[in-house]
Amino acid sequence: MELTEAHLQRIQDSLPVERGNVSMEVLNFLNAVLYVMENGCKWRRLPERFGKWRTI
């Protein structure tokens, strides 16, 4: 399962406000978490489509 922009819009108000100087795509992060949970892989074994595992 992957979340879409429509899913993100529905939960956006429940997410914390970004702070600090770190910028990330929330949708990409949530989809990476879902991928790890569904596939049981290690965080560092995320597919490249999510970006570098250290910056997700």
C-alpha positions as CSV (number, residue, x, y, z in Angstrom):
1,M,0.0,0.0,0.0
2,E,1.2,3.5,-0.8
3,L,-0.4,6.7,0.3
4,T,-1.3,9.3,-2.3
5,E,-1.6,13.1,-2.1
6,A,-5.3,12.6,-1.4
7,H,-4.5,10.5,1.6
8,L,-2.0,13.0,2.8
9,Q,-4.5,15.9,2.6
10,R,-6.9,14.0,4.8
11,I,-4.4,13.5,7.6
12,Q,-2.3,16.7,7.1
13,D,-3.9,18.5,10.1
14,S,-3.0,15.6,12.4
15,L,0.7,15.8,11.6
16,P,3.2,17.8,13.6
17,V,4.5,21.1,12.2
18,E,8.0,20.8,10.6
19,R,10.7,22.4,12.8
20,G,14.4,22.9,12.6
21,N,16.3,23.1,9.3
22,V,15.4,19.5,8.2
23,S,13.1,19.4,5.2
24,M,11.6,16.1,4.1
25,E,8.7,15.0,2.0
26,V,6.1,13.7,4.5
27,L,4.5,11.5,1.9
28,N,7.8,9.9,1.0
29,F,8.6,9.3,4.7
30,L,5.2,7.7,5.4
31,N,5.4,5.5,2.4
32,A,8.9,4.3,3.5
33,V,7.5,3.5,6.9
34,L,4.7,1.5,5.4
35,Y,7.1,-0.3,3.1
36,V,9.3,-1.4,6.1
37,M,6.2,-2.5,8.0
38,E,4.7,-4.5,5.1
39,N,7.9,-6.1,3.9
40,G,9.7,-6.6,7.2
41,C,13.0,-5.2,5.8
42,K,15.6,-3.3,7.6
43,W,15.5,0.5,7.3
44,R,18.8,0.5,5.5
45,R,17.5,-1.9,2.9
46,L,14.8,0.5,1.6
47,P,14.5,0.6,-2.2
48,E,16.3,3.6,-3.8
49,R,12.9,5.1,-4.8
50,F,12.5,6.3,-1.3
51,G,15.9,8.1,-1.3
52,K,18.9,7.5,0.9
53,W,17.9,5.6,4.1
54,R,19.9,7.9,6.3
55,T,18.0,11.0,5.2
56,I,14.4,9.6,5.1
